[in-house]
Amino acid sequence: MYLMYLSLAWVAGIFLGTRVNVPSLFMFAALIPLSLLFFRRYRKSSILVSLVLLIFFSAGFYSYESLHQINENDLSFYNDSGVREIRGIIARDPDVRDKNTHLYFSASEMKTGDEWHEAKGNVLILVPRYPAYRYGDVLLITGRLETPPVLDDFDYRGYLAHQGINSTMLYPKVEIIERDRGNKAMAWIYSLRNRLAETLARILPEPQASLAQGLALGIRSNMPTSIKADFTRTGTAHLLAISGLHLSIIAGIMVSLGIFLFGKRRYLYVWLALAVVWLYALITGMNPPVMRSASMASLFLLAELSGRQKNAFTALTFAAAVMVGISPYILGDAAFQLSFLAMAGLVCLYPPLQSLGRITVDRVISEEGPLSPFARFISDSLSATFAATIAVWPLVAYYFDTISFVGPFATLLVLPALPVIIAFSFLGGAMGLVFIPAAQVIGWIAWLFLTYVLFIVQVLAESPLVYLETSFITITFIATYYSILTLVIWLVSQRRRLSSFIAPMANKAQLAVNKSKAFVSSLSLKLVVPPLLTIAIAVSATAATLPDNKVRVSFLDVGQGDAILIEHGTQQILIDGGPSPQAISAALSKAMPFWDRSIDLVVSTHPDADHLAGLIEVLKRYHVAQVLQSTIVSSSPLAQEWQSFFVTKRIASTIAQAGQRISLGDEIVLNVLNPLPELSTEAENGSDTASIVLRLQTGKISFLFTADSDAETERALIMNRSLPVCTVLKAAHHGSATATTSEFLSVVSPEAVVISVGAENRYHHPSPEVMARLRQVLGDKKIYRTDIQGTIEFITDGEQLWVKTAKLALE
């Protein structure tokens, strides 16, 4: 117990050091109890204990102050003082997001005047998504060091400070000096993690792929904002964060599973849980928050292994004191606080809840019944979940200003799927490094459970009164709650005979299940039914998504950009990928069957970001057989990254030329109309004139895809007599005034027009002039827009044409 008191005194001193400034003279106040030894003959041990506690308290206080003195070697000393040149290294795996990348940059040198001098400190750098950066890259950056802002509803400065970051730099000039200078072991771990993430993206559609990455690998940057919001509203956001709460639940589940599989002999269940926790920490990147959480989880498991569960809280407190001593800033970190409280809940609340659950199970279901081991496993897993949840919910409500009324219920429904998702995501990701077809089969099982989790979360998120936005959770409320909780835990530890309270409730429950008990106990196929049911659901889902003989042309809603998917049977052609990797992944996952992870042909009409950025993600996630690209040459980082994929992925690439024909069978032909020779040879870097123009013909129905071609392209095609009439026209350049001329419309004579455009885009597309021309030719009802109607799908058998939209158009 003394060790726990010393740890608490040390942490309390550091906490006070973050709040007030006290002259160094006051440190000698810790010696006041020493004088009492000369006046008191008794209770000397108490006086000595008080003396040591005060010394630890004072040491913690002044250690924090000494660590936070800023001098001229600290980067934060130069915040908001102009442009700086800094050398350093990317110290963590880059956080690649939809449109940019966050780099955790650790500085080593800074240039002041004409001289370089030693520097220390960490900077959060925002850079474009391309070119790609890696852990261990040594960079020379030139830009403005800025103090992180404090936003209206979020202390962003404090959030970064808790991670050891006191400066930011937005889109600096970056020069890569060296590669692979980081720790080799960490580089291997990050590489493995990224390869597993890429494999999951290849074998799973969206949003299942990003959810699997979040649950299994701790990568949440690819997850759609709407999905994150649903998890927050339903109180299940803790399942997405690799934190102490997450690992405490996993540790509890693994202990329960180990007991279910092996019993308590030789403590195999503890070794299983330890192995899974550290394997999980390894795969998720071994970041400091994960390491702290895994260490705390290990203390709980080692206490179980040594049979000293009562000492687990003391060890947990000591470990927290050591962590705070090494990095005092983590004391204010929400992740650290949640990790500590979650593990404290597991240490203090899990045993009584487990005992309570097992007593209930034994009373409701006979101890010798066939379902008793499985029921105990479920009960133990739920006990671990509730123990962690009870310990952290006030803090979660305080930081996020929400209380979820369905949180426990949602967690109860989602939790059984979590181990299966993590296991099959790992297994599928690992198998994908060796043999993709086998990984896809494994991924289908993960897909079922991921879809189940998404369904539960989305349904509950849309229910009324799912959560309450509140501000009544104050520091006083939190202190009162944990004081009461501590008192309750102490009372329970003094009164272990709880059976008298459970017996009446258990008797009622036993009467309610008497009729069903005989039926349940007769199920001899209990181990066969779950896999058979899984296979049946998988087969049914696959059969429901099998293709038919019709041609489907989907103009995908990807924001301000183009992305068109052509499907016939099992063949798919993707024309452009839009500006957002996240948007194209989500759109393709909705349009294509979940089991289909291949695309026969990808067409890059020209290298502008609003057409090309998403295609790089497509090459990562899907097996692409061939690429057709334009004659336009671009030196942008995005275009260079795109070209590098043909070398690394060994994908066949063809340069488009007018006159090429691509057959999809059954007299379905895709013709290349542009670039014409006279346009492709004159095309300059970034010119829209040489954009690829395609025409799809199937029976009496035809589609004209014009990419970002301009009026000059339209005139050339008309003069070359390359433009027969079409049924559906994709308006060029998102409805820009630079194209879709009256002469062009009179030649192609479309029956319907689609405009791929982003809502409230900064270019104000489509232009009023183009809309006026289209209304004159077609009226309003034959003009379709992705910003209004979402993804627009045309279905044809060559004779008739049907159209489906994701949203109803507003009149």
N, C-alpha and C positions, 0 to 999 in steps of 0.2 A: 504493500500500500504506500510505503514511503516513496517509492519510485514514481508512483502515479502523482503524488502530491508535488514532488519536485518538478515533474514534467509540466503540471498545471501552472506552477509558479513561474517557470521559465516562459511558457506561452503567454501567460497573463502580463508578464513584464514586456514582452515584445509587443503585445496588443496595445498596452498603455503608451509605449514609445511611438506608436503610429498616430496617437491622438494628441499628446501634449508634449511640451518641451520643459524639462526640469533641469536646473543647474547641476553640474557634476557633483557639487558639494553634498547634495542630498543623498548620494549613493552611500555616504557614511552613516546614514540613518539606519541602514541594515545592521549596523553593529550595536544598536541600542540594547537589544536583548542580552548582549554579552555582559553588560554591566550588572544585570540582574543576578548573574551567577554569584556575585559577592554578597548579595543581600538575602538570597533564598537558599535555604539548606535542602529543601525538598523540590521535587518536580524539575530537577536539573535537566533531565532528558527532554522534557517538553520545551524548555528554554532553548536547548541546543537545536532541536528540530525547527523551532521558530526562526532561529538565527540562520540556519542553512536555507530555509525557505525564502527568507528575505534577501539573502545573498543571491540566490538563483533568480529571484524576481528582479533585482537590481541589475544583475548581469544581462538578463534578457532585454531589459529596457535600454541599456546603453549599447548593447551589441547592435540593436536596430539602428540607433542614431549613427554609430560609426560606419555602418554599411551604406548609409544613404547620404553621405557627404559627396557633393558633386564638385569635380575639379576640371581643369582644362583638358584632361584626357578623356572625359566622358562626352559621348556624342550629344547627349541632351543639353550640355552646356552651350551648344551652337544652334539650338532650335530657333527657328524664325529669324535667322541672321544672314540669309542670302544663300547663294549657290555654293555647294561644297563638293570636293572630290574625295571619295572614300574607297579604300580597298578592304575586302573582306570575303567571307565565304557564306554560301547558303547552308545554314546549320540544321535545317529540317527539310523534310520532304515538301516540295512546293504544293501549295493548295490551289489546284487548278479548278477554276470556276467556269461559269458559262461563257463569259466574255472577257475575263481577265484572270490573272494569276497573282496570288499573294505569296511573297517570299519572306521567310524569316532569315534576315541577313545579320550576321555577326561581324562587326567591324574589327580590323586589325591596325589600319593606318589611315590617317587623314592628312590632306594637303592644306597647309596654311601658308599663304604667300607662295614662295617657290620651294618650300621644304616640306618633306613628309615627316610626320611624327607619329608615335604610338597612339592608338585610340582604342577605346573599349565601349561596348554598348551594343544593343540590338535595335534593328530598325525593321519596321514592317513596310515592305516595298510593294506597291501595286504596279504591275507591268502588263502589257498586252498578253493575250493567251499564247500568241506565237511571236517569236520563236520559243521553243520549249526549253525550260531550264531543269536542272537536276540537282539533287542533294550533292554537296561537295564541289559545286562550281565556284571557282574564285572569280570575283567580279570587280570591275572598276566602275563605280556609279558616280554620276554627276547630276546633282539636283538639289532641291531645297529640303533641308531637314525641318520638319514641322512638329509642333506640339499637338498630340492627338486632341480633338475637341471633346467637350462635354456637351452632349446633345440634350434636347429638351426632356426626353423620356428615357435616356440611356446614358450611363456614365462610361462612355467609350474610352476615355482616358484611363479611368480606373481599371476597366476590363483588360486593356493592353498592359498596364503597369503590373497587374497580377501575373502576367506571363513574362515579365522581365523586359517589356518593350516600352520605351519612353519617347520614341521618335517615329515619325512616319515619313515616307517619301513617295509622292505620286508621280508615276510615269517618268522616271529619270532617264537620262541617257545611260545605256548599259553596254559594257564591253566585257565579254567573257575572256579572261586571261588564261585560266587553266581549267581542266576538267578533272573530276574524280579525285579531289584532294581531301575528301571527308574520311571518316572512319570506315574501313572496309566492311566491317560486320554490319554497321548501320546501313551502308550503301546496299549491301546484299538484301537486308530486310526490306528496305524501301522498294528495291527493284522487284522482289518477290511479291510484295503487297500490290504494287501497281500492275504486275502481270496477272495476278489473280483478279484484280478489278477489271482489267481488260477482258479477261476470259468470261467473267460474269456478264459483262456488257455484250459479249458475242453470243452467249448461249441463252440469254434471257431478254425478253422485250421490256419496254418501259411501261409503267414505273416500277415493275418488279425488279429490274436489274439494279436501279439506284437504291431501292429499299434493301436488297440483298447486300449491296456494297456498304450501306450504312449499318446494318445489323451485324454483318460478319466481319467487316474490315474497318469500320469507323469512318468511312468516307461518305460525308453527307453533302458535299458540294454539288453533286450531280442530281440531288433529289429536288423535284419540283417544289416550289414554294407552297402550293396548295396542299401537297401531301404533308409537309412539315406543319402547316397550320392545323390540319385535321388531327395530327398526333398531339399537338399542343392543346387543342380544345378538348380532346377526350382524356387528357391527363396521362397519356402514354408516351410523351416525348422522352421520358427517361430511358425508354427502350432503344432510342436512336443514339444516345450519347454513350461513348465508352468511358464511363466514369465509375466511381466507387459504387453508386447505386446499381449500375448495370452489372458490374462484376460481382457484387454481393449477391444479386439474384442468380447469376450464373453459378457462383460457388454453392449457393444453397441448393439449386436444382441438381448440380452434379453430385453433391453429397447424397441427396435423396435418390438419385438414379443409381449411384454406386451401392447404396444400401439395398435398393430394389434388386440389383443384379448379383451382388456378391455377399450381401449381408454385412455384418460388422467384423468378420474374421480378418485378421492380419491388417486391418485398417486400409484395405484396398480402396475403399470409397474415398478416403482422404487423399491418397496418392492420385486417384483419378481426377479429383477436383483440382488439386494443385497443378497437375499436368495440363489440364484444360485451361485454367486461369492464365498460366504463363505462356502456353501456346497461343492463346487468344491475345495476350499482351504483345507477344512477339509479332504476330501477323498484323496487328493493328498499328504497328509502327514504333512501339517502345517510346512514345512521347512521354515527357515528364508526368503529365496528369495520369496517364495510363500506368506508368511505373509505380506512382504513389498508390493508385487504387489497387494494383496487383499486390503490392507489398502489404497493404492493410488486409486484403482478403487472405493472404498467406498466413498472417498472424492468427486470424480466426481458425484457419485449418490446422496450423501447427499446434494450437492450443487443444484442438480436438484430438490430434494425434498423440499428444503427450498426456492426455487425460486431465489437463489443467484448465478447463474452460473458465473457471472463476478468475484466472489470472489473465485472460485474453484482453479484458478491457484495460488493465494496467499496461500490457505490452502495446496495445493500440495507442494509448496515450503517450507512451514513451516514443513510439515511432513517429507520431505526429509532432512531438517536440523536436526530434532530430530533424525532420523535414523542414519545420519552420525555422530552425536554427540555420540550416543550409541556405534556405531561400525564404527570408522573412516575408516577402511580398505575397506568398501564397496564402497567408493568413486571411487576407481579404478576398481570396479567389473563391467564387461560388462553387466551382468544381471541387476544390479541396474541402470546403465545408460540407458539401453534399456527400463526398466520398467518406469523410470521417463519420458523419452522422449515420450514413447507410450501414457502415460496418459496425458502428456502435449499436444500431438497431438489431443487426444480425447477432451480435454477441449477447446482448441483454434481453431481447424480445423473442428471438427465434426459439430458444429452448422451451419457455413456457407455452408459446403458441404451438410448437410441435407436439408437446405433451398433450395439450388440450385437443388438438386435431386427432391424435392417435387414439385418445380415449373415446372420442366421438365415433371414429371409424370402427373401433372394436365393439362398440355398443350397437351401432347400426348394422354393420356387416360382421359376421362371425370372424373371430381371429383366425380360424382355420379355413375360412371360406376361400373359394378359388380366386375371388377378386380382391381379397384383402391386401396382398402385396402391392397391387396396382393402385388401390385406393389410398394406401399409406404413402406411396410415391407422390400422388396428386396432393394429398394433404400436406406433406412435408414441403413440397414445392410452393404451395400457396402460403404456407407459414413463413417461408423465407421472403416471399414477395411482400406479404403484409408487414412483416417486421421492418423491412427496409422502407416501405412506404409510410408507415406510421412515424418513423424517425425523421423523415425529410419533408413531408408535405407542407408544413408551415413555411419552411425556407423556400421551397419551390413557389408557393403562392406569393411570398414576399418579393422574390426577384422577378417573377413574370406577371404579377398582378392578376392572376386568375386562379380560381378554384374550380376544378372539374368535378361535377356531381356523378359522372359516369366513370371516373378514373378507376376505382377499384373493380367495377364490373367489367370495364373494357380490358383491364389488365388480366382479369380472371379468364376472359374469353381468348385473349391473344397469347397469353403466356405459354399454354401447351404447345403452340406452334413454334415458339422461339428456338428450342433446342434442335428441332428438325430442320428449321431454316438455316441455322448456323452450321449444322453438320453437313447438310447436303450442298450448301453454298461453298463451304470449304472443299468438300469432296469434288464437286463439279468444277470449281476453279482449279484445283490441283490436277484433275484428270484432263482439263482443257490444255494444260501445258504439254501434255503428251499426245492426246487423241481427242480431237474436238467432237466427233460423232458420239463417242461414249459420254463425254461431258454434257452434251445436249440432252441425252436420255436422263442423266442424273438431274440436270437442270429442270426437266419437266416436273419432277417430284417437288423440287424447291418451288417451282412456279405455282403449284397447287396451293401450298401453304402460304406463300407470299400473297397470292390473290385472296386467300381467305382473310389474312390480316388486313389487307387494304379494304376489303369489303366491310369487315367489322368496324374498322376505324372510320371509314367514310359514312357508313349508315349512322353510327352513333354521333358523329360530328354534325350531321344534318338534323338530328332530333332536337326538339325544343328544350330549352333550359339545360343544355348540355354543360354549360360552364357559366361562371359568374365572374365578371370583371370587378375586382374589388381593390380597395386601398386601405381596408381596416387592419390588414396584417402589418403591424408595426413592430419595432424592436421590443416594446413593452409586452405586446401580445406573445411574441416568440419566446421571450424570457419566461413569461408566466406558463406557457404551454410546456416548455421543457422542464420547468420546476415541478409542475404537476406530474409530468410523465416520469421524471426521476423518482418522485415520491411513490407513484404507483408501482414502479419496478422494484423499489425497496420493499414495499408491503408484500408484493407477490413472492419475493425471495424469502420472506419470513413466513409465508403461509403457502406451503406447497400442496396442501390437501384441498384441491379444487373439485374433487369428484362429487362432493355434495351439491355443488352448484350445477354440475353438468348432468347429473343423473336424471332430474325431471325432464330436461330438454331432450336428452338422449332417448328416454322412454317414449316420448311422444313421436320422435322421429322413427323409432323402431316400429311402432304401431302403423305408421304411415307407409312403411315399405314392406310390411309382412307379405302382402299379396304379390308384390313383384320380386321378392327375394328368391323364391323357388325358381322363377323363370330365369333370373339373372345368373344364379349359380349353376344352371344347367347348360350354360353356353360354353361348350367344350372347345369351340373354335375361336376363343377370344384373341389368340395370337395370330389367327389367320385372317379374321375379318378386316382389321385396319388396312393391311397391305392390299387385300382384294378390293376394298372400297376405294383406296387411292388409285389403283389401276383402272377401276371402272370409271371413276371421275375423269382420269386423264384421257382414257379412250373416248369417252363421250365428248369432252372438250375438244379433242383433236378432230373427231368426226364432224362436229358442228362447224369447224373452220376449214374443212376441205374445200378446195376451189371448184368452181363450175366452169362451163364452157364460154361464159360471157367475158367480154373485155371490160375492165374497170379502169377508169382514169380519175385519179384523185388529185385535186389541187389542194395540197396540204396547207393548213394554217400554221405558218412558222413565223409570223410577224412580218416585218418589212423586208421581204425577200421572196424568192421563188423556190418551190419544191413540188415536183409533180411525180406521182407514182403511177406507172402503167402496169397492169396485171392481166395475164391471160394464162389460165391453168396454173401451173407451178412457176411460170416465168414472171420475173419482175424487172422493170426498167425504171430507174430513178433519174429524173432530170433535175439537177441542181439540189442543193441541200439547205438553202436559207442561211440566215446570219447567226443562228444559235444552235450549238451542238445539243443542248438540252431540248430545245423545241423540236428538232428533227427526230431525235430519238423517241420522244413521246408520241409524235405524230405517226411515225412508222410503226410503232408498237400497237397503235390503235388500228392502223390500216391493214397490217399483215398478220397472219396467224402466229400465235405465240411460239409455235415450234419451228417456224421458218426463219432461219438465220442466214440466208443467202440472197444475194441480188445478182442477177445475170449481167446487167450492164448499168454502169453509172455514167451519166453525161454531165460534164462540166461545161456549160455554155460559154462562160468567160470567167476570168479570175477575180471578179469583184467580191468583196467580203459577204455581201447579202445573198450571194449565190453559192459561194465556195466554203465558207467557214464551217457549215454543218456537215459538208461532205467528208472532211477529215475524220470526224467522229463516226460517220457511216463506215469508212474503211476500217476503223478500229473495232467496230461492233459486229460487222457483217462480213461474211465471205463474199467478196466481190470478184466475179470472174473476169470482167474486162471494163476498161474505162475509155470513153470517147471524150476528147477535149479539143478546145478551140486552138486556132493558130496564134492567138494573142499571147505574147510573152510578157510576164510581169516579174519584177525583182522584189516585190513586197515579201516580208517575212512569212505571211500567210501562204502565198503562192510557192515559196521555196519549201515550206513544210509539206505542202501538198505534193510537190514533185518528189520529195525525198521518200514518200511512201511507196512509190513504184519500185524503188530499189529495195527497200526493206521488206515489203510485202510481196514482191515479185508478181505484181499485177500487170497483165498485158495492157498496153496503152496504144491507142490509135488517134492520129490527128484527123479531125473532121474535114471533109471536103464535099462540096456540092456534088450530088449524084450517087452518094453511097446509099445502099439499101440494107435494111436490117429486117429479116423475116421472123415473125413470131408464130408462124404456122397458120393453117386454115385461112390462107389468103389475107393475113393480117400483116401489113408492111409499114415500117417506119422509114421514111425517106428523109435524107439530109438535103435541105434546100440552100443553106448558107453555112459556111462562108463560100461565096463565089470566088473564083481565082483572082478577079480584078480587085475584090475587096480584101481578101486575106493577105495579099502581098502588100497592100497599102496600109494595112492596119498598124496603128502605133500602139505603144504600151498603154493598156487600159482602154482602148477604143471599143465602143459598143457596136461599131459597124460590122465587125467580124464575128459577132455573137452567133452561136449555132442556132439555126432555125430548123425545126423538124415538123414533119407532117405525118400523122398516123392515119392510115386508111384501113377500115374494116367494113366490108360490104358497102352499104350506102352511106355510112357514117364516117366522118373524118374530123380530125382535130389538128389545129395549127398552133404550134408552140413557138412563140417569137422571142423568148428570152428578153434581153435589153436592147434589141435592135432598134435603130433609129430611122428617121425619114429617108436618109440616104440608102439604107439597106432596103427599105420598102420600094423605093424607086428602082433600084437595081434589079430586084426580084421581078417587078412588073415588066421592066424592059427586057428581061431575060425570059419572059413568059414562063416563069417557074411557079406561078401562084394559081392553082385551080381553086374553085370555091371550097369552103369548109363548113362543117356543121357547127363546130365549137371553136372559137378563137380565144387564145390566151393573149390578152392585151399586153403589148410590149411595154417594158420598163415601168411596170406597176401603174400604168395609166398616165405616164408622163406626157407633157405636151410635145415632147421631141419625136413622137411617133403616133401611130394609129391615125393616119391622115384620111381625109375624105376619099381620095383616089384609091387608097389601099382598101378601105372598107367596101367601096363599090366593086372592086375586083374579087375579093374573097367572099363577099356576101354572106356573112355568118348568120346562123339562126340563134346563137347564144354566145355571150362573151363572159369570160372570167377574168377578174382583176385580182392578182395576188398582191395584197397590200396590207401594211400594218396599221392598226388602229391609232389615230391621232399622231401619225408620223410627222417628223419635222420637215419633210419635203412637201407636205400638203398634197400628196398623191391620193387619189387620181385628180388630175387637173380638171377644172370646170369646162374647159374647151373640149376635152376628150369626152367627158360625160355628156355634154350637149350633143356631140356627133353620134354617140352610141344611142342615146335616147331617140334621136331622129330616125335612126335606122331600125332599132329593135323595140323601143319602148322601155319601160322600167322593169318589167317582170322577167325579161330575158337577160338582164345584167346581173351577174353574180359576183360578190365581193367577199374575200376571206376575212376582212376586218369586221364584216357585219354578220355573215352566215357561217364563219368558221370553215372547216374543211368541206370542200364541195366535191362530191363523187358522182361521176357519170358512169352509167352501166348500159352496155349495148350488146345486142346479139347480131349486129350488122344491119338490122332492119329497123328496129325501134330503139329509142333512147330514153332512159330514165335518169332522173337526177335526185340525189339525196344531199341534204345539207345538215351540218352539225347543229346549227341554230336556226330558228325561224327568223326570216328577215323582218325588220321593223317597217311597217307601212309609213 
